[in-house]
Amino acid sequence: MAFEQQLRIPGPTPLPQRVVRAQSRPMINHRGPEFVEMFAEIISGLKRSLRTENDVLLFPASGTGGLEAAVANLLSPGESTLFCTVGAFGERWAKIARSFGAEVVHLAMPWGESLDPDDIDRTLAEHPDIDTVFVTHNETSTGVTTDIAAIAAVVKGRGKLLAVDSVSGAGCLPLEVDALGLDVVVTGSQKGWMAPPGLTMISVSAAAYERSAKATCARWYFDFAREKRFQDKHQTATTPPLSVLYALHEGLRLIEEEGIENVWARHARVGAMVRTGVTAIGLELFATEGFRSNTVTAIRNPSESADTLKHLLATLNTKHGLILAGGQRELQGHIFRIGHLGMVDDSDVYAILATLELALANLGMLSRTGLSVAAAQTLARFGDGATQPTPIG
């Protein structure tokens, strides 16, 4: 029996039909007037969604490429810098910095927990030579959202540069780039922007450009100054992925039509519905209460066996067409993750929950069905302040 696939991993995300149609347009001259007009609209849309007047640079790359760009442009070999991590992608960022020769001071929280701004303040006091702080806004591997506003207050209060990984947060979660004084923010096309993989988008402040001019890490492809010279003319330094830009252009139109505040509210509602639904059937959330992400929910293995969890995820895929993500690194076999970002609404949550319940029941891991959808419907209809996460940003 054929079924429609439900791709509910934390990225890439499902594409709206408008985006699918847009990305199938014929190629154009990336140095011609059509491209200039489209590129200008894309940059304007990104700035509005990120609430910034800073430049937003686009590089053909994954989100990891954006993380490398931030390191290469802000740091020098041997420089002491602070990385605050809450999971796999934050630790990847710190590893990138070490590969460039930076002296990394690593403030790492146990996976599933969030950062304490007081710890960051204390670490900066102990290391006054640190000029730049790197923080993960939304940690895809653990389903944790950090209180970026509180962290920014500490970091900017000490006069430091602040670089933020918001690959799975920006466009979905409240993020006031200029109001918070964020110097570099990295995001990626394949998450909340409803486009395919292939672009990393990086907002860059004037202070970040000044630092880049002094930093001595080797760079060429990811050089901020070089890219800015081209993008000031609404071009790119290298050949852009046109189909991805077509898709991003249309995705931004969808965001504009809905309104960015409504996008944030929808993700908050959907995230709360997922959490309420899975806990209603006895599943245990992995992330610390109050810092649970509205774009990805991490759930502890409902059995004691990693093989059983692997079988559950395989069954969801092959028998029901629901594709969820497993855990990464030391969390492999211990958690699974539901992505609910980009093109997602209440009806998608009901489908996810009902399918998950059915698979659990068929595998003998759940004795009663019908609870998760009912719980999510009740929350969607009446709301429940107790289930809502602390507002971020």
N, C-alpha and C positions, 0 to 999 in steps of 0.2 A: 504494500500500500504506500503510495507516495504521500509525503507530507512536506509542508513548508518548513524550512530550517529556521530555527530561532537561534541566532548568534548572540549570546549573552555573556561574552567574555569582556574584560575591561578594555578591549581594543585589539584589533580594529572593531568598530561598531557598525551596526546595520546602517545602510544608506537609504535615505528617502528616495522615492521614485524620481522626484524632481532633480535630485543630485545625480542619480544614475543617468538620466537623460542628458543632463548638462555636460557630464564628463565624456560623453560620446561624440561631442561636437568635433568637426574637422580641426586639424592643426592650423595655427596661424603663425605669422612671422613674429617671433618673440622680440624683435627689435622694431616692430612696426607700430602704427598708431592704434590699432585695435588692442594690442597688448597693453600699451601705455594706459589706455582708458580703463581696462579691466583691472590692471594692477593697482591703479590709484584708488579704485573703489574697494578692492580687497583690503588695502592698508587702512583706509578710512573706517571700514567696518570692524576690523580688528581693534583699532584704537578705541572705538566707541564701546565695544564689548569689554575691553580690558580697562576702561575708564582711565585712559592715559593720553597725554599729548607727546609722550616720548616716541622716538622712532620705533617701528616694528620691522625688524629685518627678517627676511625669508631666505632659508637655505634649503636646497634639496638634500634631505637627510631625514633620519628618524629622530625621535625625541632625544635619543642618546647622543646624536650628533650635536644637538643644541646644548646638551650638558657639557660636551667637550669644548664647544665654542666658548661657553662662559668661562671655563677654566683657562683656556688658551689666551683669552683676551684680558683677563683680570689679574692673572698671577705671573710671577717670575720664579724660575728655579731657585730653590732654597728658601723661598718665602714661607713664613708661618701663616697658616690660615685655618679657620674653624669650619668643620663640617658637622652639622647636626642631623643625625639620621634616625629613622624609625622603621627601617626595612631594607629590602634588597636594592631598590633603586637609589636610595640615598647612599648606601654603601658602594654601589657602582660609581656614583659621582665622586666619592672620596678616592676610589681606586684610580679613576681617570686623573685626578689631581696628582696622586703619587707618581703616576707614569710620566707626568710632565716635570717631576722633580720638586714639587711643592712639599713643604714640611706640614703634614696634616695633623692638626689637633682634632681628635675625633670624640665628639660627644654623642654616644650611641645609647639609645633607649632600648630596653627589651622589646622585641617585636610584639606588636599588639598594643603597646603603650604610646602615649604622645609625649611631646617635648614640654618641659617646664621652663618658661621664660626666665625664672630665677636661676636655673642651672646655667643657662646661656650667659646671663649677666655675671654670674660668679666666674665662669670660665674666661670671659673677656677681661675681668678684673685681674685674673691670675696670669693672663697672657696679653699685656698691654701692647705688644708689638704686632698683634693681629689687626689687619686693616679690612679684611673681607670675610664675610660669613655666608655660608651656603646652607640652605634649608630646603627640605622637601615640604611642599604645601599639602599635597594629597598623595599618600604612599599607596601605590597600586597593589603592592604585594601583600599588604596587611589590612587594607580597608580603614586606615587611620587618616584623619584630617587634622593637621596642626592648627593651633590658634595663631594664624600668621599675623593678625593685627597686634596681638600682645608681644609676639616675638619682634616684629618690626619696631615697636615702641622702644624695646630694650636696645636693639642693635643700632637704630638711627639715633637714639638718645646718647649713645657713646660715639657717634660720629663715624660709624663704620659703613662700608658698602654692604649691601644685602642682595644676594642672588637667590632666586627661588625657582625650584623645579615645580611647575604646575602643569605638567604634561597631561595628567588625568583630572585636573581641577579646573583650569581656566576654561571659560565658556559655559561652565555648569554650576560652579560654586561662586559665591560672592568674592570678588577680588578687585579691590580699589587700588590699582597700581600707583597712581599719583598721590592719592590721599595717604597711603601708607609709606610712601617714599621708597618703593622697591626699585632697585637700580637695574637689575636684570631679571626678567621672568621668561622662562622657557616653557613652551607648550608644543603640541604636535597635532597635525591635521587629522589623524585617525581616531581621535577621542571625541570630545564634546562638540567639535566643529563639523561633524557629520560628513567627513571627506575620507578618501582612501589614505593609506600611509604614503609618505614620500616628502613631506614638508615639515620642517621645524620652524616655528615662529618665535622670535626673541625680541621682547621689548628692551630697549637700551636707553638709560638715562644719560644726561650730559656728564654726570660724574663718572659713569661707567666708561664713556668715551675717553675722558681725561685719563682714567686709570689705564685703559687699553693702550694709549699713546706711550705710556711709561713701562708697561709690562713687557717682559722679554721672553716669554715662552714662545717657541717656534710656532708659526701659523702661516697659512696662505689661503686655503680654501675657506676657512672659517674666520677670516680677518674682518672684524667689524668695520674698520675704517674703509677698507677696500670695497666692501659690500655697500656701505652707505653712499659712496660716490656714485655708484650705479643706480641705487634705489632712489636717490634724490631726483633722478631723471625717470623714475618709474620703469626701470629696467633691472635686470639681475646680472651679476658679474659672470655667471656661468649659465648654461642652458637650463631653463626651468622645466619642471615636470608639468607641461601644459594641462594635461587631463586632470591632474590633482588640483591645479589652480582653478580650472573650470568648476570642479566640484566644490572647492572651498568658497568660491564666489557665490554659488547657489546656496550653500549651507549658511553663509552669513546673511543672505537675503531672508532665509527662513527665520533666523534668529532675530533679525530686525523686525519682521512681521509680527513675531510673538512678543517681542520686547524682552530685553535682557533680564529685567527684574522678574518677569513672568517665567523665563527660562530657569532662573535660580529657584523660584518658588516651586516650579514643577519638579525639579530634581530633589528638592527638600521633601516634597510630598511623596514622590516615588520611593526615595530612600527609606523614609519612615514606614511606608507600606510594606516594603520588602522585609525590613527588620521585624515588623509586627507579625507578618505572616509566617516567617520561618520560626520565630520563637513560640508562636501559637501551637506548633506541632512538636515542640520540645527540642528543637535544634538550638545550639549554643553559639552566640556570636563571639568572634575572636577579639575584636578591637575593644578598647576601654570605653565604657559608657561615657557619653558626652563628647567623644571625639570620633564617632563612627561616621565614615564617609557617606555622602549622599550620591556617590557615583559608583562605588564598588563595595559590596558587602562580603566580608570574609566569615565563613562558618566553620566551626570545628567539625572534624570527622565524627559522624554520628555512630560510628562503630570503633572498635579498638584495633581494627585491621586496616593497614594501608591498601592491601589488595581489595578489600571490600569497597573502600572508597573509589579505587580505580575502576572497579566493576560498575559501581553506581554511575560514575561519569560516563563510562562507555555505553551503558544501557540508555542513559538519557539521550546520548547522541544517536546511537544506531536504531533504537526502538521508538524514540519520540521526537527526534530532531532538535532537541534542546542542547546547545553546546555551552557548557560552563567551564570555568578554569580551575585547575588544581592549584596546589600551593607551590611555592618556589623555594629552592635551596633547602634549608632545614625544616621548612614547613611542608615540604612535599610529603603527601600521605597523611598530613595532620589537619589540613583545612581544604575547603574548596571555596571558590569565589564566584559571585554573581555580579556581572557588570550591568549597570543601569544608568547609562549616560548617553547623551546625544539624542537620537531618535527613540524615545521611550516615553510611554504614558501609562495611565492606570490599567488599561486593557492588557498591555504587555505584562504588567506585574501579575495580573490574575492568571494569564497563560503560564507564566514561569512557575508560579506557586502551585497551580493545579497539576502541572506536569511533574514537578518535583515530588509532590505528594504521591502521585500515582506510581512513579518509579520506586519510591521508598516502600510503599505498600506491597507492590509486586515482588520486591526483594525480601519481604518479611521484616522490614526495618521500621514499619509504622502500622499500628493496629487500627487506627481510625482516620478517615479522610474527611475533607470538607471544612476543616478548621482554619486553615491558613487563608484561604480566599475570603471567608467570612470575616476574619479579623482585619484583613486589609481593606475590605469594603467598608467596614464600620469606621475605621480610621479615616478613610477617604471621605466618607459622608459627614462624619461628626467631628473629626479631629481629636487629638489627644495630646495635650501639651507635654505629658510625661514621656511620650515616645520621641519627641522632637529633639534633635541634637542641638547643642549650643551653637548659636549663629557664629559663623566664622568670617572674618574679614570686614 
